[in-house]
Amino acid sequence: MSELDARLRDEIDDQVAEALDAYLAERWTRPRPTWPLWLAIVLTNVAWLLVTTT
């Protein structure tokens, strides 16, 4: 298999970079449903504190 010429490699690199930028922008702008996990952690900690202090 022949090596890719420099222009084709640059084009592929540009497309990969654009796809990665788009993915990261979408990932950070949409709300992530992690609040149930944090709520469970907080409730567990509160329950543990109540049990151990009384």
C-alpha positions as CSV (number, residue, x, y, z in Angstrom):
1,M,0.0,0.0,0.0
2,S,1.4,3.3,-1.0
3,E,1.9,6.1,1.5
4,L,-0.6,9.0,1.5
5,D,0.7,12.2,0.0
6,A,1.0,15.2,2.3
7,R,-2.0,17.0,1.0
8,L,-4.3,14.0,1.6
9,R,-2.9,13.5,5.1
10,D,-3.5,17.2,5.9
11,E,-7.1,16.9,4.7
12,I,-7.7,13.8,6.8
13,D,-6.1,15.6,9.8
14,D,-8.4,18.6,9.3
15,Q,-11.5,16.5,9.1
16,V,-10.6,14.5,12.2
17,A,-9.9,17.8,14.1
18,E,-13.2,19.2,12.9
19,A,-15.1,16.1,14.0
20,L,-13.4,16.1,17.4
21,D,-14.2,19.8,17.9
22,A,-17.8,19.2,17.0
23,Y,-18.1,16.2,19.4
24,L,-16.5,18.1,22.3
25,A,-18.7,21.2,21.7
26,E,-21.8,19.0,21.6
27,R,-20.8,17.1,24.7
28,W,-20.2,20.2,26.8
29,T,-23.2,22.1,25.7
30,R,-25.9,19.5,26.3
31,P,-26.9,18.9,29.9
32,R,-25.5,15.7,31.4
33,P,-27.8,13.6,33.5
34,T,-25.3,13.2,36.4
35,W,-27.5,14.9,39.1
36,P,-29.2,11.7,40.1
37,L,-25.8,10.2,41.0
38,W,-24.8,13.2,43.0
39,L,-28.1,13.2,44.8
40,A,-27.6,9.6,45.7
41,I,-24.1,10.3,47.0
42,V,-25.4,13.3,49.1
43,L,-28.3,11.3,50.5
44,T,-26.0,8.4,51.4
45,N,-23.6,10.7,53.2
46,V,-26.4,12.4,55.1
47,A,-27.8,9.0,56.1
48,W,-24.4,7.8,57.2
49,L,-23.8,11.0,59.3
50,L,-27.2,10.6,60.9
51,V,-26.6,6.9,61.8
52,T,-23.1,7.4,63.1
53,T,-23.8,10.5,65.2
54,T,-26.9,9.3,67.0
